């Protein structure tokens, strides 16, 4: 596995409601725990998807 040089970024999605409002609660022995602010889901399982960086809005040309 190798990192890409800032080509797009990965976002975490809630496995329950699909919201991107996921915040990292804390890292524990079992791993990282995330909390969804939308459906109150708490767990270490989250979806990760990659999105491409949008071009600057309002940039002519
Ligand atoms: Zn959720």
PDB file of the backbone (N, CA, C, O) and the ligand in Angstrom, with CONECT records:
HET     ZN  A 101       1
ATOM      1  N   UNK A   1       0.839  -1.203   0.000  1.00  0.00           N
ATOM      2  CA  UNK A   1       0.000   0.000   0.000  1.00  0.00           C
ATOM      3  C   UNK A   1       0.874   1.254   0.000  1.00  0.00           C
ATOM      4  O   UNK A   1       1.786   1.388   0.816  1.00  0.00           O
ATOM      5  N   UNK A   2       0.587   2.157  -0.914  1.00  0.00           N
ATOM      6  CA  UNK A   2       1.376   3.380  -0.949  1.00  0.00           C
ATOM      7  C   UNK A   2       0.458   4.582  -1.099  1.00  0.00           C
ATOM      8  O   UNK A   2      -0.623   4.506  -1.682  1.00  0.00           O
ATOM      9  N   UNK A   3       0.921   5.662  -0.564  1.00  0.00           N
ATOM     10  CA  UNK A   3       0.089   6.860  -0.587  1.00  0.00           C
ATOM     11  C   UNK A   3       0.213   7.590  -1.914  1.00  0.00           C
ATOM     12  O   UNK A   3       1.254   7.597  -2.571  1.00  0.00           O
ATOM     13  N   UNK A   4      -0.888   8.193  -2.262  1.00  0.00           N
ATOM     14  CA  UNK A   4      -0.842   9.020  -3.451  1.00  0.00           C
ATOM     15  C   UNK A   4      -0.562  10.455  -3.056  1.00  0.00           C
ATOM     16  O   UNK A   4      -1.021  10.913  -2.010  1.00  0.00           O
ATOM     17  N   UNK A   5       0.159  11.144  -3.853  1.00  0.00           N
ATOM     18  CA  UNK A   5       0.487  12.549  -3.558  1.00  0.00           C
ATOM     19  C   UNK A   5      -0.701  13.462  -3.792  1.00  0.00           C
ATOM     20  O   UNK A   5      -0.935  13.931  -4.906  1.00  0.00           O
ATOM     21  N   UNK A   6      -1.439  13.704  -2.735  1.00  0.00           N
ATOM     22  CA  UNK A   6      -2.607  14.586  -2.739  1.00  0.00           C
ATOM     23  C   UNK A   6      -3.395  14.536  -4.044  1.00  0.00           C
ATOM     24  O   UNK A   6      -3.586  15.551  -4.713  1.00  0.00           O
ATOM     25  N   UNK A   7      -3.841  13.354  -4.382  1.00  0.00           N
ATOM     26  CA  UNK A   7      -4.724  13.203  -5.542  1.00  0.00           C
ATOM     27  C   UNK A   7      -6.042  12.652  -5.017  1.00  0.00           C
ATOM     28  O   UNK A   7      -6.237  11.444  -4.888  1.00  0.00           O
ATOM     29  N   UNK A   8      -6.944  13.594  -4.717  1.00  0.00           N
ATOM     30  CA  UNK A   8      -8.186  13.168  -4.106  1.00  0.00           C
ATOM     31  C   UNK A   8      -7.973  12.914  -2.624  1.00  0.00           C
ATOM     32  O   UNK A   8      -6.843  12.903  -2.136  1.00  0.00           O
ATOM     33  N   UNK A   9      -9.049  12.715  -1.936  1.00  0.00           N
ATOM     34  CA  UNK A   9      -8.976  12.479  -0.503  1.00  0.00           C
ATOM     35  C   UNK A   9     -10.037  11.479  -0.101  1.00  0.00           C
ATOM     36  O   UNK A   9     -11.059  11.327  -0.769  1.00  0.00           O
ATOM     37  N   UNK A  10      -9.776  10.801   1.002  1.00  0.00           N
ATOM     38  CA  UNK A  10     -10.723   9.791   1.452  1.00  0.00           C
ATOM     39  C   UNK A  10     -11.611  10.362   2.539  1.00  0.00           C
ATOM     40  O   UNK A  10     -11.149  11.074   3.431  1.00  0.00           O
ATOM     41  N   UNK A  11     -12.874  10.045   2.453  1.00  0.00           N
ATOM     42  CA  UNK A  11     -13.820  10.501   3.455  1.00  0.00           C
ATOM     43  C   UNK A  11     -14.471   9.289   4.109  1.00  0.00           C
ATOM     44  O   UNK A  11     -14.601   8.229   3.497  1.00  0.00           O
ATOM     45  N   UNK A  12     -14.869   9.461   5.339  1.00  0.00           N
ATOM     46  CA  UNK A  12     -15.512   8.370   6.069  1.00  0.00           C
ATOM     47  C   UNK A  12     -17.013   8.568   6.080  1.00  0.00           C
ATOM     48  O   UNK A  12     -17.513   9.669   6.312  1.00  0.00           O
ATOM     49  N   UNK A  13     -17.714   7.492   5.828  1.00  0.00           N
ATOM     50  CA  UNK A  13     -19.162   7.556   5.808  1.00  0.00           C
ATOM     51  C   UNK A  13     -19.731   6.609   6.851  1.00  0.00           C
ATOM     52  O   UNK A  13     -19.168   5.551   7.134  1.00  0.00           O
ATOM     53  N   UNK A  14     -20.848   7.012   7.407  1.00  0.00           N
ATOM     54  CA  UNK A  14     -21.519   6.176   8.390  1.00  0.00           C
ATOM     55  C   UNK A  14     -22.111   4.950   7.700  1.00  0.00           C
ATOM     56  O   UNK A  14     -22.803   5.093   6.691  1.00  0.00           O
ATOM     57  N   UNK A  15     -21.858   3.758   8.216  1.00  0.00           N
ATOM     58  CA  UNK A  15     -22.386   2.535   7.620  1.00  0.00           C
ATOM     59  C   UNK A  15     -23.880   2.393   7.840  1.00  0.00           C
ATOM     60  O   UNK A  15     -24.531   1.546   7.228  1.00  0.00           O
ATOM     61  N   UNK A  16     -24.411   3.216   8.704  1.00  0.00           N
ATOM     62  CA  UNK A  16     -25.830   3.096   9.023  1.00  0.00           C
ATOM     63  C   UNK A  16     -26.688   4.045   8.196  1.00  0.00           C
ATOM     64  O   UNK A  16     -27.669   3.635   7.575  1.00  0.00           O
ATOM     65  N   UNK A  17     -26.306   5.314   8.196  1.00  0.00           N
ATOM     66  CA  UNK A  17     -27.119   6.298   7.493  1.00  0.00           C
ATOM     67  C   UNK A  17     -26.389   6.896   6.291  1.00  0.00           C
ATOM     68  O   UNK A  17     -26.986   7.609   5.485  1.00  0.00           O
ATOM     69  N   UNK A  18     -25.117   6.605   6.181  1.00  0.00           N
ATOM     70  CA  UNK A  18     -24.371   7.073   5.024  1.00  0.00           C
ATOM     71  C   UNK A  18     -23.944   8.524   5.127  1.00  0.00           C
ATOM     72  O   UNK A  18     -23.518   9.125   4.141  1.00  0.00           O
ATOM     73  N   UNK A  19     -24.058   9.084   6.317  1.00  0.00           N
ATOM     74  CA  UNK A  19     -23.679  10.471   6.487  1.00  0.00           C
ATOM     75  C   UNK A  19     -22.164  10.597   6.616  1.00  0.00           C
ATOM     76  O   UNK A  19     -21.478   9.677   7.062  1.00  0.00           O
ATOM     77  N   UNK A  20     -21.672  11.743   6.220  1.00  0.00           N
ATOM     78  CA  UNK A  20     -20.241  11.974   6.296  1.00  0.00           C
ATOM     79  C   UNK A  20     -19.867  12.702   7.580  1.00  0.00           C
ATOM     80  O   UNK A  20     -18.714  13.076   7.795  1.00  0.00           O
ATOM     81  N   UNK A  21     -20.873  12.891   8.425  1.00  0.00           N
ATOM     82  CA  UNK A  21     -20.603  13.601   9.671  1.00  0.00           C
ATOM     83  C   UNK A  21     -20.087  12.622  10.722  1.00  0.00           C
ATOM     84  O   UNK A  21     -20.707  12.400  11.762  1.00  0.00           O
ATOM     85  N   UNK A  22     -18.948  12.056  10.412  1.00  0.00           N
ATOM     86  CA  UNK A  22     -18.333  11.089  11.304  1.00  0.00           C
ATOM     87  C   UNK A  22     -17.165  11.747  12.014  1.00  0.00           C
ATOM     88  O   UNK A  22     -16.317  12.381  11.386  1.00  0.00           O
ATOM     89  N   UNK A  23     -17.131  11.594  13.289  1.00  0.00           N
ATOM     90  CA  UNK A  23     -16.020  12.162  14.046  1.00  0.00           C
ATOM     91  C   UNK A  23     -15.334  11.063  14.835  1.00  0.00           C
ATOM     92  O   UNK A  23     -15.963  10.130  15.336  1.00  0.00           O
ATOM     93  N   UNK A  24     -14.040  11.208  14.925  1.00  0.00           N
ATOM     94  CA  UNK A  24     -13.268  10.217  15.659  1.00  0.00           C
ATOM     95  C   UNK A  24     -13.388  10.467  17.156  1.00  0.00           C
ATOM     96  O   UNK A  24     -13.012  11.528  17.655  1.00  0.00           O
ATOM     97  N   UNK A  25     -13.911   9.490  17.851  1.00  0.00           N
ATOM     98  CA  UNK A  25     -14.119   9.656  19.293  1.00  0.00           C
ATOM     99  C   UNK A  25     -12.802   9.470  20.021  1.00  0.00           C
ATOM    100  O   UNK A  25     -12.295  10.385  20.671  1.00  0.00           O
ATOM    101  N   UNK A  26     -12.266   8.284  19.903  1.00  0.00           N
ATOM    102  CA  UNK A  26     -11.012   8.003  20.591  1.00  0.00           C
ATOM    103  C   UNK A  26     -10.418   6.711  20.067  1.00  0.00           C
ATOM    104  O   UNK A  26     -11.108   5.854  19.515  1.00  0.00           O
ATOM    105  N   UNK A  27      -9.143   6.606  20.258  1.00  0.00           N
ATOM    106  CA  UNK A  27      -8.478   5.373  19.880  1.00  0.00           C
ATOM    107  C   UNK A  27      -8.332   4.489  21.110  1.00  0.00           C
ATOM    108  O   UNK A  27      -7.808   4.910  22.141  1.00  0.00           O
ATOM    109  N   UNK A  28      -8.794   3.285  20.981  1.00  0.00           N
ATOM    110  CA  UNK A  28      -8.721   2.371  22.114  1.00  0.00           C
ATOM    111  C   UNK A  28      -7.881   1.157  21.737  1.00  0.00           C
ATOM    112  O   UNK A  28      -7.240   1.130  20.686  1.00  0.00           O
ATOM    113  N   UNK A  29      -7.894   0.182  22.587  1.00  0.00           N
ATOM    114  CA  UNK A  29      -7.099  -1.015  22.349  1.00  0.00           C
ATOM    115  C   UNK A  29      -7.605  -1.757  21.115  1.00  0.00           C
ATOM    116  O   UNK A  29      -6.832  -2.301  20.326  1.00  0.00           O
ATOM    117  N   UNK A  30      -8.917  -1.759  20.980  1.00  0.00           N
ATOM    118  CA  UNK A  30      -9.504  -2.483  19.857  1.00  0.00           C
ATOM    119  C   UNK A  30      -9.362  -1.706  18.552  1.00  0.00           C
ATOM    120  O   UNK A  30      -9.513  -2.257  17.462  1.00  0.00           O
ATOM    121  N   UNK A  31      -9.071  -0.426  18.689  1.00  0.00           N
ATOM    122  CA  UNK A  31      -8.918   0.383  17.484  1.00  0.00           C
ATOM    123  C   UNK A  31      -9.586   1.726  17.648  1.00  0.00           C
ATOM    124  O   UNK A  31      -9.866   2.183  18.756  1.00  0.00           O
ATOM    125  N   UNK A  32      -9.832   2.343  16.507  1.00  0.00           N
ATOM    126  CA  UNK A  32     -10.440   3.656  16.548  1.00  0.00           C
ATOM    127  C   UNK A  32     -11.952   3.534  16.604  1.00  0.00           C
ATOM    128  O   UNK A  32     -12.552   2.637  16.011  1.00  0.00           O
ATOM    129  N   UNK A  33     -12.544   4.458  17.328  1.00  0.00           N
ATOM    130  CA  UNK A  33     -13.992   4.467  17.480  1.00  0.00           C
ATOM    131  C   UNK A  33     -14.540   5.760  16.885  1.00  0.00           C
ATOM    132  O   UNK A  33     -14.080   6.859  17.194  1.00  0.00           O
ATOM    133  N   UNK A  34     -15.524   5.589  16.033  1.00  0.00           N
ATOM    134  CA  UNK A  34     -16.107   6.745  15.387  1.00  0.00           C
ATOM    135  C   UNK A  34     -17.527   6.965  15.882  1.00  0.00           C
ATOM    136  O   UNK A  34     -18.199   6.042  16.344  1.00  0.00           O
ATOM    137  N   UNK A  35     -17.957   8.196  15.771  1.00  0.00           N
ATOM    138  CA  UNK A  35     -19.296   8.546  16.200  1.00  0.00           C
ATOM    139  C   UNK A  35     -19.984   9.347  15.111  1.00  0.00           C
ATOM    140  O   UNK A  35     -19.457  10.354  14.637  1.00  0.00           O
ATOM    141  N   UNK A  36     -21.170   8.889  14.719  1.00  0.00           N
ATOM    142  CA  UNK A  36     -21.945   9.613  13.731  1.00  0.00           C
ATOM    143  C   UNK A  36     -22.840  10.625  14.433  1.00  0.00           C
ATOM    144  O   UNK A  36     -23.607  10.285  15.333  1.00  0.00           O
ATOM    145  N   UNK A  37     -22.724  11.867  14.003  1.00  0.00           N
ATOM    146  CA  UNK A  37     -23.501  12.908  14.654  1.00  0.00           C
ATOM    147  C   UNK A  37     -24.938  12.939  14.152  1.00  0.00           C
ATOM    148  O   UNK A  37     -25.775  13.675  14.675  1.00  0.00           O
ATOM    149  N   UNK A  38     -25.208  12.143  13.148  1.00  0.00           N
ATOM    150  CA  UNK A  38     -26.537  12.198  12.559  1.00  0.00           C
ATOM    151  C   UNK A  38     -27.454  11.120  13.150  1.00  0.00           C
ATOM    152  O   UNK A  38     -28.582  11.403  13.553  1.00  0.00           O
ATOM    153  N   UNK A  39     -26.948   9.879  13.196  1.00  0.00           N
ATOM    154  CA  UNK A  39     -27.796   8.801  13.688  1.00  0.00           C
ATOM    155  C   UNK A  39     -27.273   8.230  15.002  1.00  0.00           C
ATOM    156  O   UNK A  39     -27.803   7.250  15.525  1.00  0.00           O
ATOM    157  N   UNK A  40     -26.233   8.859  15.520  1.00  0.00           N
ATOM    158  CA  UNK A  40     -25.692   8.457  16.815  1.00  0.00           C
ATOM    159  C   UNK A  40     -25.043   7.068  16.774  1.00  0.00           C
ATOM    160  O   UNK A  40     -24.979   6.362  17.780  1.00  0.00           O
ATOM    161  N   UNK A  41     -24.575   6.710  15.608  1.00  0.00           N
ATOM    162  CA  UNK A  41     -23.900   5.429  15.498  1.00  0.00           C
ATOM    163  C   UNK A  41     -22.505   5.532  16.094  1.00  0.00           C
ATOM    164  O   UNK A  41     -21.778   6.496  15.855  1.00  0.00           O
ATOM    165  N   UNK A  42     -22.152   4.531  16.863  1.00  0.00           N
ATOM    166  CA  UNK A  42     -20.813   4.489  17.453  1.00  0.00           C
ATOM    167  C   UNK A  42     -20.189   3.136  17.157  1.00  0.00           C
ATOM    168  O   UNK A  42     -20.768   2.093  17.462  1.00  0.00           O
ATOM    169  N   UNK A  43     -19.026   3.162  16.570  1.00  0.00           N
ATOM    170  CA  UNK A  43     -18.360   1.916  16.256  1.00  0.00           C
ATOM    171  C   UNK A  43     -17.068   2.158  15.506  1.00  0.00           C
ATOM    172  O   UNK A  43     -16.721   3.291  15.173  1.00  0.00           O
ATOM    173  N   UNK A  44     -16.378   1.094  15.254  1.00  0.00           N
ATOM    174  CA  UNK A  44     -15.091   1.213  14.573  1.00  0.00           C
ATOM    175  C   UNK A  44     -15.226   0.951  13.083  1.00  0.00           C
ATOM    176  O   UNK A  44     -14.293   1.151  12.305  1.00  0.00           O
ATOM    177  N   UNK A  45     -16.424   0.494  12.709  1.00  0.00           N
ATOM    178  CA  UNK A  45     -16.637   0.197  11.299  1.00  0.00           C
ATOM    179  C   UNK A  45     -17.227   1.391  10.579  1.00  0.00           C
ATOM    180  O   UNK A  45     -18.331   1.836  10.890  1.00  0.00           O
ATOM    181  N   UNK A  46     -16.490   1.901   9.625  1.00  0.00           N
ATOM    182  CA  UNK A  46     -16.992   3.012   8.826  1.00  0.00           C
ATOM    183  C   UNK A  46     -16.636   2.776   7.365  1.00  0.00           C
ATOM    184  O   UNK A  46     -15.655   2.107   7.038  1.00  0.00           O
ATOM    185  N   UNK A  47     -17.450   3.338   6.516  1.00  0.00           N
ATOM    186  CA  UNK A  47     -17.164   3.239   5.094  1.00  0.00           C
ATOM    187  C   UNK A  47     -16.142   4.300   4.723  1.00  0.00           C
ATOM    188  O   UNK A  47     -16.169   5.429   5.212  1.00  0.00           O
ATOM    189  N   UNK A  48     -15.245   3.897   3.845  1.00  0.00           N
ATOM    190  CA  UNK A  48     -14.274   4.871   3.366  1.00  0.00           C
ATOM    191  C   UNK A  48     -14.353   4.953   1.863  1.00  0.00           C
ATOM    192  O   UNK A  48     -14.255   3.948   1.159  1.00  0.00           O
ATOM    193  N   UNK A  49     -14.529   6.145   1.392  1.00  0.00           N
ATOM    194  CA  UNK A  49     -14.600   6.344  -0.049  1.00  0.00           C
ATOM    195  C   UNK A  49     -13.666   7.468  -0.447  1.00  0.00           C
ATOM    196  O   UNK A  49     -13.319   8.339   0.350  1.00  0.00           O
ATOM    197  N   UNK A  50     -13.278   7.417  -1.692  1.00  0.00           N
ATOM    198  CA  UNK A  50     -12.334   8.419  -2.165  1.00  0.00           C
ATOM    199  C   UNK A  50     -13.033   9.388  -3.089  1.00  0.00           C
ATOM    200  O   UNK A  50     -13.737   8.988  -4.016  1.00  0.00           O
ATOM    201  N   UNK A  51     -12.836  10.647  -2.833  1.00  0.00           N
ATOM    202  CA  UNK A  51     -13.436  11.667  -3.682  1.00  0.00           C
ATOM    203  C   UNK A  51     -12.333  12.490  -4.319  1.00  0.00           C
ATOM    204  O   UNK A  51     -11.284  12.734  -3.723  1.00  0.00           O
ATOM    205  N   UNK A  52     -12.597  12.905  -5.536  1.00  0.00           N
ATOM    206  CA  UNK A  52     -11.593  13.704  -6.228  1.00  0.00           C
ATOM    207  C   UNK A  52     -11.771  15.169  -5.863  1.00  0.00           C
ATOM    208  O   UNK A  52     -12.882  15.635  -5.610  1.00  0.00           O
ATOM    209  N   UNK A  53     -10.681  15.864  -5.842  1.00  0.00           N
ATOM    210  CA  UNK A  53     -10.751  17.265  -5.489  1.00  0.00           C
ATOM    211  C   UNK A  53     -11.455  18.056  -6.583  1.00  0.00           C
ATOM    212  O   UNK A  53     -11.147  17.946  -7.770  1.00  0.00           O
ATOM    213  N   UNK A  54     -12.402  18.850  -6.135  1.00  0.00           N
ATOM    214  CA  UNK A  54     -13.119  19.668  -7.093  1.00  0.00           C
ATOM    215  C   UNK A  54     -12.268  20.852  -7.509  1.00  0.00           C
ATOM    216  O   UNK A  54     -11.493  21.395  -6.722  1.00  0.00           O
ATOM    217  N   UNK A  55     -12.429  21.232  -8.748  1.00  0.00           N
ATOM    218  CA  UNK A  55     -11.702  22.426  -9.207  1.00  0.00           C
ATOM    219  C   UNK A  55     -12.245  23.667  -8.522  1.00  0.00           C
ATOM    220  O   UNK A  55     -13.378  23.685  -8.041  1.00  0.00           O
ATOM    221  N   UNK A  56     -11.442  24.673  -8.487  1.00  0.00           N
ATOM    222  CA  UNK A  56     -11.853  25.886  -7.797  1.00  0.00           C
ATOM    223  C   UNK A  56     -13.056  26.518  -8.477  1.00  0.00           C
ATOM    224  O   UNK A  56     -13.037  26.773  -9.681  1.00  0.00           O
ATOM    225  N   UNK A  57     -14.099  26.769  -7.701  1.00  0.00           N
ATOM    226  CA  UNK A  57     -15.295  27.407  -8.271  1.00  0.00           C
ATOM    227  C   UNK A  57     -15.041  28.868  -8.581  1.00  0.00           C
ATOM    228  O   UNK A  57     -14.391  29.583  -7.818  1.00  0.00           O
ATOM    229  N   UNK A  58     -15.556  29.286  -9.693  1.00  0.00           N
ATOM    230  CA  UNK A  58     -15.405  30.679 -10.060  1.00  0.00           C
ATOM    231  C   UNK A  58     -14.056  30.967 -10.698  1.00  0.00           C
ATOM    232  O   UNK A  58     -13.668  32.123 -10.865  1.00  0.00           O
ATOM    233  N   UNK A  59     -13.352  29.912 -11.050  1.00  0.00           N
ATOM    234  CA  UNK A  59     -12.071  30.118 -11.670  1.00  0.00           C
ATOM    235  C   UNK A  59     -12.220  30.064 -13.196  1.00  0.00           C
ATOM    236  O   UNK A  59     -12.491  29.002 -13.756  1.00  0.00           O
ATOM    237  N   UNK A  60     -12.046  31.179 -13.847  1.00  0.00           N
ATOM    238  CA  UNK A  60     -12.242  31.228 -15.309  1.00  0.00           C
ATOM    239  C   UNK A  60     -11.186  30.415 -16.040  1.00  0.00           C
ATOM    240  O   UNK A  60     -10.011  30.385 -15.677  1.00  0.00           O
ATOM    241  N   UNK A  61     -11.654  29.774 -17.063  1.00  0.00           N
ATOM    242  CA  UNK A  61     -10.723  29.037 -17.888  1.00  0.00           C
ATOM    243  C   UNK A  61     -10.612  27.636 -17.454  1.00  0.00           C
ATOM    244  O   UNK A  61      -9.860  26.864 -18.048  1.00  0.00           O
TER     245      UNK A  61
HETATM  246 ZN    ZN A 101     -25.057   7.709  10.874  1.00  0.00          ZN
END
